[in-house]
Every structure is written in C-alpha cells, then in structure tokens.
Amino acid sequence: MASIKIKLTKQDGKEISYELTPSAKVAFESHFKTGWRKRLLEEQKESDLWWFAHYLQLKKGDTNLDLVKMVTLLMVVSPGLYGAAMLVKPGPMA
C-alpha cells in the first residue's frame, strides 16, 4: 500500500519521520473544511505541511514542538501515488 510520510530534519541533523495517518487527514479536512489533497495540490501552501507536522508530533506525544528549530520539512510520497515529493525549507522568522 502506498504511503505518505512527513519527514522533519532538526538543526542538529536528527531526522524524524511520521506517517500521514487517516486520522491526520480527517483532522486536516475538518480544520480547513476542504479535502487535504485538493488543498495541497491547488493552494500549495507550505503552512499546510507544517500543520500536518505539528499535528503528527502531538499525536505521537512529542511535547517539544519547537518547529522554529526545524531545518527542513519533506513530504515523501510513495511511487504510484503522485510520484513526487515536496520539500520546504523555512525562511527567517519575522
């Protein structure tokens, strides 16, 4: 079965990977009142990927949610689903 993962890289080089679960997709759709695929493909907002990362961290029980210290965020898509990956490198925080 194809899967989608959100991979975070911290400033210290540590990588954390979370599977995009059905409950995360439902929570996203409930929060934003639209389908997660439609929103990601049509609006292409990097903040949506950060939303998923934050949600998945909370669900895994990670209480250290300092996303400012993340260097990159990568959405890894299994071949056959979309055949691509989305990489986000955060810019300077205002």
One Martini backbone bead per residue (centre of mass of N, CA, C, O) as a GRO file, in nm:
protein
   94
    1MET     BB    1   0.097   0.036   0.022
    2ALA     BB    2   0.066   0.354  -0.003
    3SER     BB    3   0.263   0.631   0.130
    4ILE     BB    4   0.280   0.907   0.362
    5LYS     BB    5   0.541   1.133   0.461
    6ILE     BB    6   0.678   1.317   0.733
    7LYS     BB    7   0.990   1.497   0.724
    8LEU     BB    8   1.214   1.595   0.977
    9THR     BB    9   1.477   1.843   1.023
   10LYS     BB   10   1.703   1.925   1.241
   11GLN     BB   11   1.967   2.118   1.336
   12ASP     BB   12   2.124   1.846   1.444
   13GLY     BB   13   2.018   1.623   1.204
   14LYS     BB   14   1.769   1.507   1.299
   15GLU     BB   15   1.534   1.259   1.203
   16ILE     BB   16   1.175   1.269   1.142
   17SER     BB   17   0.908   1.029   1.096
   18TYR     BB   18   0.572   1.051   0.958
   19GLU     BB   19   0.272   0.917   0.914
   20LEU     BB   20  -0.003   0.975   0.718
   21THR     BB   21  -0.290   0.957   0.867
   22PRO     BB   22  -0.623   0.935   0.867
   23SER     BB   23  -0.663   1.125   1.115
   24ALA     BB   24  -0.503   1.362   0.993
   25LYS     BB   25  -0.679   1.407   0.745
   26VAL     BB   26  -0.945   1.459   0.896
   27ALA     BB   27  -0.845   1.697   1.067
   28PHE     BB   28  -0.774   1.877   0.830
   29GLU     BB   29  -1.058   1.883   0.696
   30SER     BB   30  -1.201   1.999   0.946
   31HIS     BB   31  -1.030   2.260   0.976
   32PHE     BB   32  -1.041   2.354   0.646
   33LYS     BB   33  -1.297   2.255   0.476
   34THR     BB   34  -1.121   2.039   0.303
   35GLY     BB   35  -0.940   1.867   0.102
   36TRP     BB   36  -0.614   1.775   0.124
   37ARG     BB   37  -0.536   1.737  -0.174
   38LYS     BB   38  -0.661   1.988  -0.292
   39ARG     BB   39  -0.506   2.192  -0.119
   40LEU     BB   40  -0.214   2.104  -0.185
   41LEU     BB   41  -0.240   2.128  -0.503
   42GLU     BB   42  -0.378   2.418  -0.535
   43GLU     BB   43  -0.239   2.605  -0.300
   44GLN     BB   44   0.052   2.542  -0.192
   45LYS     BB   45   0.096   2.544   0.128
   46GLU     BB   46   0.338   2.517   0.365
   47SER     BB   47   0.158   2.538   0.623
   48ASP     BB   48   0.023   2.260   0.583
   49LEU     BB   49   0.273   2.088   0.646
   50TRP     BB   50   0.313   2.205   0.931
   51TRP     BB   51   0.046   2.111   1.039
   52PHE     BB   52   0.100   1.811   1.012
   53ALA     BB   53   0.354   1.801   1.184
   54HIS     BB   54   0.224   1.902   1.445
   55TYR     BB   55   0.002   1.689   1.471
   56LEU     BB   56   0.188   1.435   1.468
   57GLN     BB   57   0.352   1.510   1.716
   58LEU     BB   58   0.119   1.514   1.917
   59LYS     BB   59   0.022   1.214   1.867
   60LYS     BB   60   0.319   1.101   1.964
   61GLY     BB   61   0.396   1.289   2.231
   62ASP     BB   62   0.544   1.546   2.148
   63THR     BB   63   0.646   1.832   2.351
   64ASN     BB   64   0.871   1.933   2.136
   65LEU     BB   65   0.734   2.203   1.931
   66ASP     BB   66   0.991   2.343   1.780
   67LEU     BB   67   0.966   2.443   1.452
   68VAL     BB   68   1.196   2.656   1.431
   69LYS     BB   69   1.430   2.417   1.453
   70MET     BB   70   1.367   2.347   1.170
   71VAL     BB   71   1.502   2.296   0.853
   72THR     BB   72   1.319   2.062   0.732
   73LEU     BB   73   1.046   1.964   0.508
   74LEU     BB   74   0.917   1.643   0.407
   75MET     BB   75   0.719   1.507   0.148
   76VAL     BB   76   0.666   1.166   0.114
   77VAL     BB   77   0.599   0.985  -0.185
   78SER     BB   78   0.486   0.719  -0.312
   79PRO     BB   79   0.492   0.539  -0.566
   80GLY     BB   80   0.180   0.597  -0.748
   81LEU     BB   81   0.052   0.849  -0.624
   82TYR     BB   82   0.255   1.102  -0.750
   83GLY     BB   83   0.583   1.097  -0.784
   84ALA     BB   84   0.656   1.295  -0.534
   85ALA     BB   85   0.806   1.578  -0.363
   86MET     BB   86   0.800   1.797  -0.075
   87LEU     BB   87   1.002   2.086  -0.011
   88VAL     BB   88   1.082   2.262   0.298
   89LYS     BB   89   1.238   2.582   0.367
   90PRO     BB   90   1.270   2.785   0.606
   91GLY     BB   91   1.259   3.099   0.680
   92PRO     BB   92   1.272   3.373   0.828
   93MET     BB   93   1.159   3.492   1.120
   94ALA     BB   94   0.936   3.759   1.222
   0.00000   0.00000   0.00000
